[in-house]
Amino acid sequence: MRQQSGRLASFVVLAAAVGGLSACGLAPDNNFDDDATVSDKITAVRLDTTSGGVTLRGKDGLDKVSVHRSVSYKNDKPGVTSRVENGVLVLGGCGQYCSVTYTVEVPPGLPVSGQTNSGSVNLTQVGNVQVSTHSGAVSLDGVNGTTEVKTTNGAITGRGLNGSRIQTETHNGAIDLVSTKPQDVSASTSNGAITLVVPSATYKVSAKTGNGHKDIGVSDDPSGRYQLDLSTSNGRIQVKQA
């Protein structure tokens, strides 16, 4: 991984201890936390991790982006795992037998993309979202743009979804969404309930469940401007109007 050449400053080690789990489920020899700041102008964020969660918060009035890491590792101590590529802050992994969990503060409204193999994703006050994780929950709070989220194993929750399209999919987990702007919504899970709150508008509604009750609190208008496409193999579907 290339050096950041001054892009990450104020690198301060806060703690070191034994414990935690690595990407392969083995007890690591060491843990540490550290903090860094990014002086470059950031226009987007990309997730590119294998093990560990990400919490990213959009915050007004920031002079610099802040990156906090909690790292668990077994072999060699990892170096810098984040970098800036053409204005995109990339949150990377740390290799085999190693897990890195990020807490990051950025200016509000930045688009977020990418994936993590194992770990939860929590995004607040961001722009367009296009993220996936193989195993972990995804939580959204304040998305000013399109929402595209996929996880194989984990719940998906979203509040303040203010864009033109919501597309969510999980194989095992509930989906709970609040749309603050009329828009197309697709929500699919193989095992879990679906709860959706939408603002007043005209909707074409498709709601399918193999095993569960349907409580649809909006009218199904065949000529509706927006489409609600909701499906679960096992779970209740509930749609409410705000």
Beta strands, then each sheet from edge to edge (+ up, - down):
strand 1: 8-17
strand 2: 30-38
strand 3: 44-51
strand 4: 54-58
strand 5: 65-73
strand 6: 82-85
strand 7: 88-92
strand 8: 98-106
strand 9: 112-118
strand 10: 121-126
strand 11: 129-135
strand 12: 138-143
strand 13: 147-153
strand 14: 156-161
strand 15: 165-172
strand 16: 175-179
strand 17: 184-189
strand 18: 194-198
strand 19: 203-209
strand 20: 214-216
strand 21: 226-232
strand 22: 237-241
sheet 1: 1+ 2- 5+ 8- 4- 10- 12- 14- 16- 18- 22- 20-
sheet 2: 6+ 7- 3- 9- 11- 13- 15- 17- 21- 19-
end
